[in-house]
Amino acid sequence: MNTSGIPQSGIRVIYHEALKYGDAIHLEIGDPDLPTPSFVIDSACEALQKGYTHYTHNAGLLELREEISRYYSRKYGASYDPERNVIVTAGSTEALFLTLLALLDVGDEVLIPDPGYPSYLAMIAAARGRVRRYPLREEEGFEVNPEDVAENITPRTKAVIVNNPNNPTGSVTPPEKLREVARIAAESGAYLIADEVYENIVYEGERFRSFSEFREFRDRIIVVNSFSKSYAMTGWRLGFAVTGNEEIIKTMTKLQEGVVACVPAAFQKAGIKVLMEGDTVIQEMVKEYRRRRDKALEILSEAEGISFVKPKGTFYVFVNISKYAKNSMEFSLNLLRNHRVATAPGISFGPNSEGYIRISYATSISNVEEGVKRLVSHLKTLK
Ligand SMILES: Cc1ncc(COP(=O)(O)O)c(C=O)c1O
């Protein structure tokens, strides 16, 4: 397979470079530093002791699928049949991958956001699809603009990916716009893949609104989600997809047999526990991320010549540094070499994202404070 069209992740370039300096502050990586809650670890250990050490159903333990179904009913009033509308996957990464494999024929187009999560590129390439992008604009708070989606849909568009809350910008798009995007996709014959892995890390607004709430489009919408970000469980590789479209789940389940067969049984058991009892943990984590966000923004506000949109969700802030540098990779490398702070260059998130850097505050508040201060000092030297 020719992968020359897939650029190496700019985040990894910086991360590998930063590892050369033992003392670098890592603001480039989107992996929560907080520990997985101990009751979740205990639950997995107990499951292993009890013999959950074998294969499970390709779609995951039925009891976990039932719990996922209850979760969506409780949170979003959505109705998903555990046996027909839910599949458990190795992180949302595999949920996205299986969805794309299930939907795409060779050469089909997938619309992705720019700025957007870089791993979509490899997944779409592996599913033999083609990438098209729709812009998220700083002046619109990086919210999804339905007109931009409509303008970029072509007769070959098989799927539109919406990532809400959005990595790397921290934007949260309001439900009226989301519903409009779902309608546009459905009318053009495309599916809507909703990447909602940051659904629980939201700071502003009444409550997060999921694509699963739009019942009229439930056969056209696939929601992918994960335990990774909500519960600091990135290494567990536990995620899932829900959709009203039974055929898609059937195809994904068939494909699952040839990919990982199933997710480790004991981790699935822990997933049940965390869905049942994890709400308080989320509240505490979000409180901590909010503290870090506010600290980062407070320091950034002191800098001249940059701009950013206050993140409403995730643990990222996307900073416009175009008055200082046109090449974000060079900017991030210089910042790292001169001040030992690693940031993710905007260009990693799409061509429209050049001139920005992403700061992750999924690290300790002291790292956030020191790292952002060094960034601001660096900017002063560039004046
Ligand atoms: C937007 C987005 N989607 C999906 C993922 C994949 O997460 P996981 O496979 O751990 O669920 C990430 C991870 O950073 C992400 O930022």
The ligand as a Gaussian input file, in Angstrom:
#p B3LYP/6-31G(d) Opt

LIG

0 1
 C      -10.765000      13.740000      17.978000
 C      -10.241000      12.405000      18.385000
 N      -10.863000      11.305000      17.958000
 C      -10.418000      10.084000      18.282000
 C       -9.304000       9.915000      19.068000
 C       -8.829000       8.523000      19.361000
 O       -8.959000       8.181000      20.702000
 P       -9.088000       6.695000      21.224000
 O       -8.767000       5.758000      20.094000
 O       -8.120000       6.578000      22.328000
 O      -10.503000       6.534000      21.657000
 C       -8.617000      11.044000      19.540000
 C       -7.403000      10.903000      20.350000
 O       -6.652000      11.824000      20.548000
 C       -9.105000      12.328000      19.198000
 O       -8.497000      13.448000      19.616000

